[in-house]
């Protein structure tokens, strides 16, 4: 790798100057971080924008202890330096990585177990849209939710980064897929990605529609990003032995629901967050995703859905778009740098 890739002492990064609207995101100059033991320094080509970044900007989601104060939970780029004890990676490799923070920058540090190769032939920039959503969907839908071939799943927020990923993976692994979305266009995209039926939640009752399509049985799994506003209806829609998976709480964190239905139908209500989990946990998820999902991406069966990208310095515009919910799939930030091979 050219020496100049590791010679930089400073970098441009996006700071949260104080909690508030997107405009509080400002470019700043920072020292290039140095990788510690079992860490990798990545020269960033692109970073994914995610809802947790918005919550952090609003002052509602602090980084875990020891994590960077910069937003950004996923990146793609090239290995620029190796910390002590790292043997699985080489300087110059194209990679993507899951982070606990720090992705909105020209360089970032990632724990080595959370770094993955780019699935060929996926473009390096697009790979920045993989780690956060694919890790989240895999651990929830397949590990915690135990979704099996032939089962049925309802995916809320089907046009989001989580939703577009979940639809494709559920379909690829043989499930019957339903989804909700907020417009005719978003529903069309969900169906193109593999949903048997997408329901516009503004104009249709998703419980009635899905029960009608399943002969009144309901679904085996619900993957939910909404939270309390949907919980009671989700419980109603779940079949006997159904599993409810909470991965976000967009409508709040406290809910009232029919506990008797949970008992009568022997339901499992579970969920998870990813950011604060130990490196060993996230490394295990990475290994499973590499084994089970990366071949699907390489084959073109599954892909990250990229809505648009913004230059890193325009992170405020990217956050404004995310909060508008006018996008479908992922929003990326690009640093303007690419290796000669890309």
N, C-alpha and C positions, 0 to 999 in steps of 0.2 A: 504494500500500500504506500502511496506517496507520503513522504515524511510530513508534508505540510498539513495533512489531515489531523495529525496529533500535536502539531506545533502551536495551534491557536491557544491563546491564553484567556481570551474573552469571547463572549458570544452574545447574540441577541436572544432575549427571552421575553415572555409576556407575563407581566406581574399583575396581580390583583391589588390595585393601590389602596382600596378600601371596599368593604361590602357595598354592593349596589348594582345599578343597571349595567348593561354591556360596556358602556363607555369607561368604566373603571378599569378595564383591561388595557394596559399600556405597555408598549415596547420599552425595554430597559437593557442596559449592558450588565452582564454578570460574568464572574469567572467561570471558565469551563470546569464542570465537576470532575473529580478524579475517582476512578473505580476503586472500591475497597476489595477486601478478600471475597472471592466468589462473585464478583460483579463484572459487568461489561460496560465500557463506554461506547455509546452509539452516536455516530454523526447522523442527525435526523434529516430524512428527506421529507417526511410528512408525519402529521399527528392527527389522530382521530378526535373529534369533538363529541362529547357525551353529556347526558343529563347530569351526572354527578359533577361535571365541571361547572355547570350552571349553578347548582346548589352550593358549590364551594365559593363561587363568585358572590353569591348572595349572603355568604356568612353562615350557611346552614349545614355545611358538611366539611368539617375540619380534616386536614390530612392526618393519617395515623402518625404516632410518635416516630420520629426519625425520617419521615418522608419529606421530600421537597415541598416547599410552600407554593411552588408553581403548579398551575393546573396541567392536566394532560395525563391520561391513563393508558395510552397506547401509541406506539410509533412504528414507523418503518425506517430503515436506513442501513448503514454499514458499520460493522464493528471497527472502532477506531483505536481501542486500547483494551487490554485485559488486566483485571485485578489478579492478585495472588491466588493461586489454586485453580484458576480456570483452565481447563484442558479440552473442553468440548467445542470451543470456538476458535476461529483464527481471524487475525486482523484482515480486513478487506471483505469478509463475508457479508452478503446481503441478508438482512434479518428483519423480523418484526418482534415486538416485545410488549408484554403487559407490565405496567408500572403502577406504583402507588402514588405517583405524582411526578411532575417535572417534564412532561412531554412537550409543552408549548415552548420549545427552545431549539437552538441549533445543535446542541449536544445534550444527551441525558445519560444517566446511569441506570442500569437494570440488573436485578439479580440474574445470574446465569441460567438457573432453571426456568426462568420465565421468558427466555429468549427462544425463538423458533426460526427455522429457515423459511425463506419465501417459497410458497408452493409454485413451482414452475408450471405454466408460463405466466402466472399472475404478475402484472406490472408492480414494480416496487412501491409506487405511490399508493395504489389501491390496497396493498397489503397493510397499510396503516389502519384500515377499517376492519381488520380481522380480530385482534386479540380480545378486546373488552367484550364485544358481543358474542363471539364464538365461545370464549371461555364461559361466559355467563349462561348461555343457552345450553351448552353441553352439560355443565355441572347440575343445572336445575332440571332440564327436560329429561335427560337420560340417566344421570346418576341419582339425583334426589327423586325425580318424578317417575323413574323406571318405565318410561314410555316404550312400548313393545310394538313390533310389527302387527298390523291388523287392529290396533287400538285407535281411538279417536281423540283429537285434541282441539281445544279452542284456544287461539292465540289472540289476546287483546293487543291493540296497537300494532296491527299487522304490517303497517307501512313504516314503522320505526326501524332503527337499526337492529334492535332486538327482534322485532317482529319479522322483518324480511329474512333474517338469519334463521329464526325458529321455523318458519314456514318451509324453507328449503330443506333444512335438516330433518324435520319430522317427515316430510314427504319422501326424502331420500332413504330413510330407514323404514319405510313401509307403513306409516300411519295415515289415517284419514284426517285431513286437516280442514279446520274452519278458522276464520279470522274475522276480527272487527277492524274497521277503519273509518275515517271521518269524511270521506267524499267518494263520489262515483269513480273518479280517477284513481284514488288510492285503493279502492276495492278491486278495480280492474287489475292493477299491478299485483295485488295479493293473489289473485286467481292465476295470473300468468306465472307467478313463482311457484304455484303448486297447491294453493288452497282450493278445495272443492267448491266452497261457497264463502264469499266475503260479505259481511253484513255492515251496511252503513249505519252506525249507531245513532246518527242524527234523525234517521227516518224509519228505522226498523227496530223491533224488539229482538235482540240476539237470542234470548232464552226461547221465545216462541219459534223463531226460525230454526234454530239448531235442534230443538226437540222435534219439530216437524220433520226434519231431515233424518233423524235417528229413530223414528218410530216411537218417540216419547221416552226413549232410554236415557238420553243425555250423552255426555262425553266422559271418557276415562280420565282426562287430564285437562286442567285449565292453567295456562301460563298468563299471569296477570301483572300488568304494570300500573294499573289504575289505583287499586287500593280500596278503601272503605266504600266508595260509591258503588262498587260492583260486587262486593264480597257476598252479600246475601243472595243476589241473583246467581252468582257463580256456584254457590252451595246448592241452590235449587237445581241448577243445570247438571251437576255432576252425577254420574251413574254410581251404582253401588260399588264400593271399594275405590272410588275416584280419588284423585290426588290434585290438590290445589297448590300452585306454586306462586309465591309472591316474590317478584324481583324488583319492584319499585312501588312507591306510594305517592303517586302524583296527586291524589285527592285527599291526602292526609294519612296519619299513622294510627288512628283509633277507629275501631269499627264495631258495629252491632250486627249480629247475624243469628240465624236460627241454629242454635246448638243442638236441638233435638234432631234436626236433619243430619247433622254430622254423626250423631250417635246411631241413628236408624240405618243410615247408609254406610256406616263404617268408613268414613272419609278420613283422609290424611291432609292436614293443612300444614304446609311447610314453606320455607323460603330461605333466602340467603343473601348476603352481601359478599362482594369479592375483595374489595380494596384492602380491608384490614386483616385478611386471613394470612396466616404464616406463609413464608416463602415455600416451605415444604408442601403445603396444601396446593398452592398455585402451580408449583412444579409438577405435582402429580396430575393436575388437570391438563397442563401443557403436554405432558407425555401422552395422555389419553387422546387429546385433540390431534396431536401429531400422528398417532397411529390410526385413529378412526375417521378423522375429518379431512386432514390434508390430502389424502388420495382422492377424495371427492372433488376438492377444489382443483387439483391437478388434472382431473378428468373432465372438468368443466361442468360437472353435475351441480355444484354449489358455487356461489360466488358472493363476494361482498357487493351490495348494491350501493353505489356511490352517487349521491345526488349532485354534489358540486364541491369545489374546493376554493379556498381563499388563501392569499399570501399570509404568512404568519403575522405580519404587522396589522392585518385586518381581522384579528380574532374577534373584536367587538361585533363586526358585521356577521361573522359566523354564529356567534351567540344569539344575536337578534333573530337570525333566521331560525335557529333551533327553537327559540321561545315562541315563534310565530306558528310552529307546527305546519308550515307550508312545504316542508321537505319530505322526500320519500327515501328512506335508507340513511346512508351515512353522510356527514359533512366532515371535510378534511381541511387541515391547515398545511400549507407547503412552505418549506424554507427557501425555495429557489435553487437548491443544490441537488444535483443528481450525479451518481458515479458515471464515468465514461461509458460503462457497459450497458447502462439503462436507456 
